[in-house]
Amino acid sequence: MNGFKFVKQNNNYVFYVCFFVISLFFLSIYILSFSKIVNFWSFSQAHISYSEGFIKRGLFGSLMFFFEKNLNISPRNFFSIFHIFFYSLNIFLFFNLIKKYLSNKLLFIFLAFCPSLILFSFNDLGGYQRLDVLSVACILVHSTIADLYYQKKINKIYYNNVLILFLFPIILISIFFHEIQIFSLPFHFFVSYGIFNKKFIATFKKYIIFIIPVFCVLFIYPDEASIIKLSKNIEQREIWSSAFLFHSKNLELNHYLNEIKINILTPYNFKIHLMMIFFSTMPFLMTLYFLNRRALLIGSDKTNLFISVFIAVPFLTGLVIGDFGRWVNLMSFSVFGYLSQFPLRKKLKDFKIQNKNAYYFFSNILILLIVIFYILSVRIPHCCNLKEKNLTLFGGIIDKSIAISHVVFDLSDKKKYDLDKRFK
């Protein structure tokens, strides 16, 4: 990986300014996370452990209590540091992938500040401190490795070794952190499928190992006595017991029916969800189609568009399970990750407003205004009944920057910006 060494000439400032601004946004949340529990629901669930036997999502809590017992690191600090590390890692990996588009400044800026990608959790703090961050990390790592392969910096044997010895163990472990990683498996499969010359059976044989962790997290649950003991273990800890025990048993049919009622059968919510899906996938699908059609991508072919749509479909399950905005974020990263694995054959032409043709001139102005509005004013709500909470897709960087400044600097209107009241 060349890291940031690629930045040349007059594009220096664009890259580093974008990287600095994104880092500054997240630094404000990092600072906040050491003074307050930003996501109390997620923090409560983080206390699930293997102390009474196997239980899904128990690996994180087991590690957290290990560090508390042996290194005297409090759960709050471990929880904060863990997420700071992985969100920071994702920012670096993300910018390393979008560097190839830097010659077209508008496309680069759009990707850097796209509200469904890296800024999702900044725009809606309910999406921060979620173990979805591991799914994103695995997607970005795999896209980076594939990019190196298509650049011929590594060969197929090297890729296979990295896949089996490095990426597979990380994906497997992350499934035990949070089962949502399962829905990213189609992305990983089809990235490998392309590299292994579209040999479906041979690729499937490699991925069949994931049947074991999938079975464990979906079908193995602790008995009632173990759940009672788990509850007693955390009685002295100030967390939400309802969040802690939410996934200790199989969700009943009523839960899924209720989510269908909220997310699909409520017209307002369904309309917003369709818009979320459109905004988080179409820009990357259109970019992939355009670059594919112009033969600007190394290693791409006509099936890429179909595959990109296919790997997004599993995340529609979120409409039935809940917290659909988080699923949209992963959907967006999967489609983006599939696009970004392919290097460019040559630099893209820069976006320029001026054009002697009046039609193209006004079209370019319209495109610029749409991009500015999109990256500054749109956000993807992380969950819940949008109609009941009167939520829209408006919020974005401007509103969230104001909100963060109110919380960090303890400015006016404390009731509105009190995170303890908002998340507890």
ROMAR-37477 format. One record per residue (C-alpha): residue in one letter; x, y, z; residue number from 1. Coordinates in nm, 2 decimals, m for minus. Layout:
residues N
a;X;Y;Z;NUM
...
end
This chain:
residues 424
m;0.00;0.00;0.00;1
n;0.14;0.34;m0.10;2
g;m0.05;0.52;0.18;3
f;m0.06;0.89;0.11;4
k;0.25;0.90;m0.11;5
f;0.04;0.92;m0.42;6
v;m0.07;1.28;m0.36;7
k;0.09;1.50;m0.63;8
q;0.10;1.86;m0.75;9
n;m0.21;2.07;m0.71;10
n;m0.42;1.79;m0.58;11
n;m0.23;1.80;m0.25;12
y;m0.45;2.05;m0.08;13
v;m0.78;1.87;m0.18;14
f;m0.67;1.54;m0.04;15
y;m0.53;1.67;0.29;16
v;m0.80;1.92;0.35;17
c;m1.07;1.66;0.31;18
f;m0.87;1.41;0.53;19
f;m0.82;1.68;0.79;20
v;m1.18;1.79;0.80;21
i;m1.31;1.43;0.83;22
s;m1.05;1.35;1.10;23
l;m1.15;1.67;1.29;24
f;m1.52;1.57;1.28;25
f;m1.44;1.23;1.43;26
l;m1.19;1.38;1.68;27
s;m1.48;1.58;1.83;28
i;m1.67;1.25;1.88;29
y;m1.36;1.08;2.02;30
i;m1.31;1.35;2.28;31
l;m1.68;1.33;2.36;32
s;m1.67;0.95;2.41;33
f;m1.43;0.98;2.70;34
s;m1.66;1.22;2.89;35
k;m1.99;1.06;2.80;36
i;m2.12;0.73;2.68;37
v;m2.22;0.84;2.33;38
n;m2.43;0.52;2.26;39
f;m2.57;0.38;2.58;40
w;m2.76;0.10;2.41;41
s;m2.45;m0.03;2.23;42
f;m2.25;0.01;2.55;43
s;m2.50;m0.20;2.75;44
q;m2.50;m0.47;2.49;45
a;m2.12;m0.47;2.50;46
h;m2.14;m0.64;2.84;47
i;m2.26;m0.96;2.69;48
s;m1.99;m1.22;2.75;49
y;m1.91;m1.60;2.75;50
s;m1.91;m1.61;3.13;51
e;m2.20;m1.85;3.13;52
g;m2.14;m2.03;2.81;53
f;m2.16;m1.94;2.44;54
i;m2.39;m1.65;2.35;55
k;m2.38;m1.44;2.03;56
r;m2.21;m1.11;2.06;57
g;m2.03;m1.24;2.37;58
l;m1.67;m1.21;2.24;59
f;m1.65;m0.83;2.28;60
g;m1.77;m0.84;2.64;61
s;m1.53;m1.13;2.72;62
l;m1.24;m0.92;2.59;63
m;m1.37;m0.61;2.77;64
f;m1.38;m0.79;3.11;65
f;m1.04;m0.95;3.04;66
f;m0.88;m0.61;3.01;67
e;m1.07;m0.48;3.31;68
k;m0.95;m0.77;3.53;69
n;m0.59;m0.80;3.41;70
l;m0.50;m0.45;3.29;71
n;m0.73;m0.25;3.50;72
i;m0.89;m0.08;3.19;73
s;m1.24;0.02;3.27;74
p;m1.52;m0.10;3.04;75
r;m1.60;0.26;2.94;76
n;m1.24;0.33;2.83;77
f;m1.20;m0.01;2.66;78
f;m1.53;0.05;2.47;79
s;m1.42;0.40;2.37;80
i;m1.07;0.31;2.27;81
f;m1.19;0.00;2.07;82
h;m1.42;0.21;1.86;83
i;m1.17;0.50;1.82;84
f;m0.92;0.26;1.68;85
f;m1.15;0.10;1.42;86
y;m1.32;0.42;1.31;87
s;m0.97;0.57;1.26;88
l;m0.85;0.27;1.07;89
n;m1.16;0.29;0.85;90
i;m1.09;0.66;0.77;91
f;m0.74;0.58;0.66;92
l;m0.85;0.27;0.45;93
f;m1.13;0.47;0.30;94
f;m0.91;0.76;0.19;95
n;m0.65;0.52;0.06;96
l;m0.92;0.37;m0.17;97
i;m1.07;0.69;m0.30;98
k;m0.73;0.84;m0.38;99
k;m0.76;0.70;m0.73;100
y;m1.04;0.94;m0.80;101
l;m0.85;1.25;m0.69;102
s;m0.79;1.37;m1.05;103
n;m1.16;1.44;m1.06;104
k;m1.19;1.67;m0.75;105
l;m1.58;1.68;m0.75;106
l;m1.60;1.30;m0.74;107
f;m1.33;1.27;m0.48;108
i;m1.50;1.53;m0.25;109
f;m1.84;1.37;m0.31;110
l;m1.70;1.03;m0.19;111
a;m1.51;1.18;0.10;112
f;m1.82;1.35;0.24;113
c;m2.09;1.11;0.12;114
p;m2.34;1.09;0.41;115
s;m2.40;0.71;0.36;116
l;m2.03;0.62;0.39;117
i;m1.77;0.73;0.64;118
l;m1.97;1.03;0.77;119
f;m2.28;0.82;0.85;120
s;m2.19;0.78;1.22;121
f;m2.09;1.14;1.25;122
n;m2.42;1.27;1.10;123
d;m2.62;1.04;1.34;124
l;m2.45;0.96;1.66;125
g;m2.69;0.67;1.72;126
g;m2.49;0.50;1.45;127
y;m2.16;0.55;1.63;128
q;m2.00;0.30;1.86;129
r;m2.16;0.01;1.68;130
l;m1.98;m0.31;1.60;131
d;m2.09;m0.26;1.24;132
v;m1.75;m0.08;1.23;133
l;m1.59;m0.42;1.20;134
s;m1.80;m0.51;0.89;135
v;m1.69;m0.18;0.73;136
a;m1.33;m0.25;0.82;137
c;m1.34;m0.60;0.66;138
i;m1.50;m0.45;0.34;139
l;m1.24;m0.18;0.31;140
v;m0.95;m0.42;0.38;141
h;m1.07;m0.67;0.12;142
s;m1.12;m0.39;m0.14;143
t;m0.77;m0.27;m0.07;144
i;m0.62;m0.62;m0.11;145
a;m0.82;m0.67;m0.44;146
d;m0.70;m0.33;m0.56;147
l;m0.34;m0.44;m0.51;148
y;m0.41;m0.76;m0.70;149
y;m0.56;m0.58;m1.00;150
q;m0.26;m0.34;m1.00;151
k;m0.04;m0.66;m1.02;152
k;0.14;m0.56;m0.70;153
i;0.05;m0.91;m0.56;154
n;m0.03;m1.23;m0.75;155
k;m0.31;m1.47;m0.71;156
i;m0.12;m1.71;m0.48;157
y;m0.03;m1.42;m0.25;158
y;m0.40;m1.30;m0.25;159
n;m0.52;m1.65;m0.16;160
n;m0.28;m1.67;0.13;161
v;m0.38;m1.33;0.26;162
l;m0.75;m1.43;0.22;163
i;m0.72;m1.76;0.41;164
l;m0.46;m1.67;0.67;165
f;m0.56;m1.30;0.74;166
l;m0.89;m1.19;0.61;167
f;m1.09;m1.51;0.68;168
p;m0.99;m1.52;1.05;169
i;m1.08;m1.15;1.09;170
i;m1.42;m1.20;0.93;171
l;m1.48;m1.51;1.14;172
i;m1.39;m1.34;1.46;173
s;m1.60;m1.03;1.38;174
i;m1.91;m1.26;1.33;175
f;m1.87;m1.35;1.69;176
f;m1.85;m0.98;1.78;177
h;m2.17;m0.91;1.59;178
e;m2.37;m1.14;1.35;179
i;m2.45;m0.85;1.11;180
q;m2.11;m0.94;0.95;181
i;m2.29;m1.24;0.79;182
f;m2.47;m1.01;0.55;183
s;m2.14;m0.88;0.42;184
l;m2.03;m1.23;0.31;185
p;m2.18;m1.20;m0.04;186
f;m1.95;m0.90;m0.09;187
h;m1.64;m1.09;0.01;188
f;m1.74;m1.39;m0.19;189
f;m1.79;m1.20;m0.51;190
v;m1.46;m1.00;m0.47;191
s;m1.29;m1.34;m0.45;192
y;m1.50;m1.48;m0.72;193
g;m1.37;m1.22;m0.96;194
i;m1.01;m1.27;m0.87;195
f;m1.04;m1.65;m0.90;196
n;m1.15;m1.62;m1.26;197
k;m1.52;m1.66;m1.18;198
k;m1.49;m2.02;m1.06;199
f;m1.80;m2.04;m0.85;200
i;m1.76;m2.39;m0.70;201
a;m1.39;m2.33;m0.62;202
t;m1.46;m2.00;m0.45;203
f;m1.76;m2.15;m0.27;204
k;m1.55;m2.42;m0.12;205
k;m1.32;m2.16;0.04;206
y;m1.61;m1.97;0.19;207
i;m1.80;m2.28;0.32;208
i;m1.60;m2.25;0.64;209
f;m1.84;m1.97;0.74;210
i;m2.12;m2.21;0.78;211
i;m1.99;m2.29;1.13;212
p;m1.99;m1.94;1.28;213
v;m2.32;m1.86;1.10;214
f;m2.48;m2.17;1.26;215
c;m2.35;m2.08;1.60;216
v;m2.47;m1.72;1.62;217
l;m2.81;m1.79;1.46;218
f;m2.91;m2.11;1.63;219
i;m2.73;m2.15;1.96;220
y;m2.88;m1.97;2.26;221
p;m2.81;m2.00;2.64;222
d;m3.06;m2.18;2.86;223
e;m3.28;m1.98;3.11;224
a;m3.05;m2.05;3.40;225
s;m2.75;m1.91;3.22;226
i;m2.95;m1.59;3.12;227
i;m3.04;m1.54;3.49;228
k;m2.68;m1.57;3.59;229
l;m2.58;m1.33;3.31;230
s;m2.83;m1.08;3.45;231
k;m2.69;m1.12;3.80;232
n;m2.33;m1.06;3.68;233
i;m2.41;m0.71;3.56;234
e;m2.65;m0.60;3.84;235
q;m2.40;m0.36;3.99;236
r;m2.31;m0.21;3.65;237
e;m2.52;0.09;3.54;238
i;m2.64;m0.03;3.21;239
w;m2.97;m0.11;3.04;240
s;m3.07;m0.46;3.12;241
s;m3.32;m0.46;2.84;242
a;m3.04;m0.38;2.58;243
f;m2.81;m0.63;2.75;244
l;m3.05;m0.92;2.72;245
f;m3.22;m0.82;2.39;246
h;m3.03;m1.08;2.19;247
s;m2.99;m1.35;2.46;248
k;m3.27;m1.54;2.29;249
n;m3.43;m1.58;1.95;250
l;m3.64;m1.28;1.85;251
e;m4.00;m1.38;1.84;252
l;m4.23;m1.35;1.53;253
n;m4.40;m1.04;1.69;254
h;m4.07;m0.85;1.66;255
y;m4.04;m0.91;1.29;256
l;m4.41;m0.83;1.23;257
n;m4.37;m0.51;1.42;258
e;m4.07;m0.40;1.22;259
i;m4.25;m0.48;0.89;260
k;m4.54;m0.27;1.01;261
i;m4.31;0.02;1.10;262
n;m4.06;0.00;0.81;263
i;m4.26;m0.12;0.52;264
l;m4.63;m0.08;0.59;265
t;m4.61;0.27;0.71;266
p;m4.61;0.48;0.39;267
y;m4.40;0.77;0.53;268
n;m4.13;0.54;0.66;269
f;m4.13;0.32;0.35;270
k;m4.08;0.63;0.13;271
i;m3.79;0.75;0.33;272
h;m3.63;0.40;0.33;273
l;m3.66;0.38;m0.05;274
m;m3.49;0.72;m0.07;275
m;m3.22;0.60;0.16;276
i;m3.15;0.30;m0.05;277
f;m3.14;0.52;m0.37;278
f;m2.91;0.78;m0.22;279
s;m2.67;0.52;m0.08;280
t;m2.64;0.29;m0.38;281
m;m2.72;0.48;m0.71;282
p;m2.42;0.71;m0.70;283
f;m2.18;0.42;m0.69;284
l;m2.38;0.20;m0.94;285
m;m2.39;0.49;m1.18;286
t;m2.01;0.55;m1.13;287
l;m1.94;0.18;m1.19;288
y;m2.16;0.18;m1.50;289
f;m1.99;0.49;m1.64;290
l;m1.64;0.37;m1.58;291
n;m1.72;0.02;m1.70;292
r;m1.87;0.16;m2.02;293
r;m1.57;0.38;m2.09;294
a;m1.34;0.08;m2.01;295
l;m1.16;0.29;m1.75;296
l;m1.15;0.01;m1.49;297
i;m0.88;m0.26;m1.47;298
g;m1.03;m0.61;m1.41;299
s;m1.40;m0.51;m1.46;300
d;m1.65;m0.67;m1.69;301
k;m2.02;m0.65;m1.78;302
t;m2.14;m0.86;m1.48;303
n;m2.01;m0.60;m1.22;304
l;m2.33;m0.40;m1.22;305
f;m2.54;m0.70;m1.16;306
i;m2.31;m0.83;m0.88;307
s;m2.31;m0.48;m0.71;308
v;m2.69;m0.49;m0.70;309
f;m2.69;m0.85;m0.58;310
i;m2.45;m0.78;m0.28;311
a;m2.67;m0.50;m0.17;312
v;m2.99;m0.71;m0.16;313
p;m2.91;m0.90;0.17;314
f;m2.90;m0.58;0.36;315
l;m3.27;m0.52;0.29;316
t;m3.32;m0.78;0.57;317
g;m3.28;m0.47;0.80;318
l;m3.63;m0.37;0.70;319
v;m3.75;m0.68;0.90;320
i;m3.49;m0.68;1.18;321
g;m3.47;m0.31;1.26;322
d;m3.23;m0.02;1.27;323
f;m3.25;0.00;0.89;324
g;m3.02;0.31;0.86;325
r;m2.73;0.10;0.99;326
w;m2.80;m0.16;0.72;327
v;m2.81;0.11;0.46;328
n;m2.47;0.22;0.57;329
l;m2.33;m0.13;0.52;330
m;m2.52;m0.16;0.19;331
s;m2.35;0.16;0.08;332
f;m2.00;0.04;0.18;333
s;m2.05;m0.29;0.01;334
v;m2.14;m0.13;m0.33;335
f;m1.87;0.13;m0.29;336
g;m1.62;m0.14;m0.18;337
y;m1.70;m0.34;m0.49;338
l;m1.65;m0.04;m0.71;339
s;m1.33;0.07;m0.54;340
q;m1.15;m0.26;m0.57;341
f;m1.08;m0.18;m0.94;342
p;m0.79;0.05;m1.02;343
l;m0.83;0.31;m1.30;344
r;m0.65;0.25;m1.63;345
k;m0.59;0.63;m1.65;346
k;m0.67;0.94;m1.46;347
l;m1.02;1.07;m1.47;348
k;m1.08;1.41;m1.63;349
d;m1.13;1.69;m1.38;350
f;m1.48;1.84;m1.33;351
k;m1.49;2.19;m1.48;352
i;m1.79;2.42;m1.47;353
q;m1.69;2.63;m1.77;354
n;m1.81;2.51;m2.11;355
k;m1.89;2.70;m2.43;356
n;m2.20;2.49;m2.48;357
a;m2.47;2.65;m2.27;358
y;m2.65;2.32;m2.20;359
y;m2.33;2.16;m2.05;360
f;m2.25;2.48;m1.86;361
f;m2.59;2.48;m1.68;362
s;m2.58;2.10;m1.64;363
n;m2.24;2.13;m1.46;364
i;m2.37;2.40;m1.23;365
l;m2.67;2.19;m1.15;366
i;m2.45;1.89;m1.07;367
l;m2.23;2.10;m0.85;368
l;m2.53;2.24;m0.66;369
i;m2.67;1.89;m0.61;370
v;m2.34;1.75;m0.48;371
i;m2.30;2.05;m0.24;372
f;m2.65;2.01;m0.11;373
y;m2.62;1.63;m0.07;374
i;m2.29;1.63;0.12;375
l;m2.39;1.92;0.35;376
s;m2.75;1.87;0.42;377
v;m2.84;1.50;0.39;378
r;m2.80;1.24;0.66;379
i;m2.91;0.87;0.69;380
p;m3.11;0.82;1.02;381
h;m2.97;0.51;1.19;382
c;m3.30;0.36;1.30;383
c;m3.65;0.36;1.44;384
n;m3.99;0.48;1.35;385
l;m3.91;0.79;1.14;386
k;m4.27;0.91;1.12;387
e;m4.31;0.89;1.50;388
k;m3.99;1.07;1.57;389
n;m4.06;1.32;1.28;390
l;m3.73;1.24;1.12;391
t;m3.63;1.32;0.76;392
l;m3.32;1.29;0.55;393
f;m3.22;1.64;0.63;394
g;m2.96;1.71;0.89;395
g;m2.61;1.64;0.76;396
i;m2.28;1.79;0.83;397
i;m2.40;2.14;0.91;398
d;m2.66;2.04;1.17;399
k;m2.43;1.78;1.33;400
s;m2.14;2.01;1.35;401
i;m2.36;2.26;1.54;402
a;m2.48;1.98;1.77;403
i;m2.13;1.85;1.85;404
s;m2.01;2.20;1.93;405
h;m2.30;2.25;2.17;406
v;m2.22;1.92;2.35;407
v;m1.84;1.95;2.35;408
f;m1.83;2.32;2.46;409
d;m2.14;2.30;2.68;410
l;m2.32;2.58;2.50;411
s;m2.68;2.69;2.53;412
d;m2.99;2.48;2.51;413
k;m2.85;2.20;2.73;414
k;m3.17;2.00;2.73;415
k;m3.16;1.95;2.35;416
y;m2.79;1.85;2.34;417
d;m2.78;1.65;2.66;418
l;m2.66;1.31;2.54;419
d;m2.75;1.13;2.86;420
k;m3.11;1.22;2.80;421
r;m3.09;1.15;2.43;422
f;m2.93;0.81;2.46;423
k;m3.03;0.68;2.80;424
end
